[in-house]
Amino acid sequence: MAQHMQILDNALDAVGKTPLIRLDKIAQSHGLKCNLLGKAEFMSVGGSVKDRIAKAMVEAAEKDGILIPGQSVVIEPTSGNTGSLPLILLGVASIDTVFGHVGIGLALACAIKGYSVIITLPNKMSLEKEALLRALGAEVIRTPNVPHDSPESLISSVLSVARRLEKEIPGGVILDQYRNVNNPLAHEWTTGPEIIDAIVSTPSTPARPSSGKVDAIVAGAGTGGTVTGLSRAVRKHNKDCIVVGIDPKGSILALPEALNVEGAGSSYVVEGIGYDFIPDVLVQKEVDAWLKTEDDESFLAVQQLMRKEGLLVGGSSGSALSGALRWLKTEEGSKVASTPGANVVVVLPDGVRNYMSKPWFLKIAMESEPTPLREIIGKILQKEVPAEHNAPVPDVSTLSLKEHDLARL
Ligand SMILES: Cc1ncc(COP(=O)(O)O)c(C=O)c1O
């Protein structure tokens, strides 16, 4: 029977409540006996796992009287992978540097609640992020791409600009996801319980056995709020659950520290995970095992998630899957991998929407191996060309179905 649906008060009620989806084809192709399950956070209303903390931080700030309707202006410095280092160096305690995703979640929450929002964004960030923020009614200020240790960054970085605005705009407030307890709490109270509920509510059957609990959970770390909050939630439910953290090469979030030596300081393309300092909300010891991932393996895993499972995810979802599959081959992981009914959850933090113009996505989308149909289509079209014209066969990779009446195929 269909589940009862209810009318929601507004879009904030559609934050989270994301599906947990079997990744059966990928599991099968890797010979896994366990259940491999993806928590599809791109199905949240703002398109990312970060919607949850944006909502939680705004609502908590309202409760604490920090955000006052009609008066407060939320100011958001939106940075890249290493963006918050200058703040740490400057000893600034209260400012947040974030990826576009929290910016989008915040702009969405503020649109609904009626707060003005200013987002400062480095020039290098994608146009689709700026467009989304503007579409949600945010003011977007682009700042030059200055190295965090340059004197110029003290004046013109996203952080300095946001700080100046916070000081001078009456009611200016910067929420700090690196220190804000509502970041991990949002995952302890919503993401984790949703995963547990889905697993507990799905009966074990001979065709689809289930241990009835979360046996392992794999999540990437940026601020670390997701992995820390999830760890706290799942341990209350199963104290033996193994929590696996994913950190890109070039970042320093993994433990033991020796793991971070290879590729130290190198840059990486995957967005949303990794830092060059340890955010306060990340409790590294809540994580049982850390794995380091690289860009190439992450994008390959994204392609698998798209082609095998129909999940249009972003790069950090690929990192989480790739790390999960490697962990399942370790001594500890292989015991889980070989247990029918063991539940391994991989957090898929966002969708491909924010990366549509990125070279890595265009490469896997447009330059991937042709399907077997390509050759068949080519042959059919060759036959259809009247001999007297003897025109060259069109490049089938660029054909549209309508133009060439291939719909009947
Ligand atoms: C796409 C994406 N994946 C993963 C994360 C990691 O989340 P957390 O900050 O909770 O560690 C982020 C954080 O910005 C993100 O944007």
The ligand as a Gaussian input file, in Angstrom:
#p B3LYP/6-31G(d) Opt

LIG

0 1
 C       29.708000      17.677000      -1.028000
 C       30.112000      17.497000       0.387000
 N       30.459000      16.302000       0.833000
 C       30.836000      16.091000       2.110000
 C       30.909000      17.098000       3.004000
 C       31.367000      16.819000       4.383000
 O       30.492000      17.146000       5.350000
 P       30.962000      17.568000       6.781000
 O       31.270000      19.034000       6.734000
 O       29.795000      17.279000       7.640000
 O       32.155000      16.786000       7.185000
 C       30.606000      18.358000       2.542000
 C       30.764000      19.504000       3.360000
 O       30.714000      20.631000       2.902000
 C       30.182000      18.565000       1.222000
 O       29.863000      19.772000       0.756000

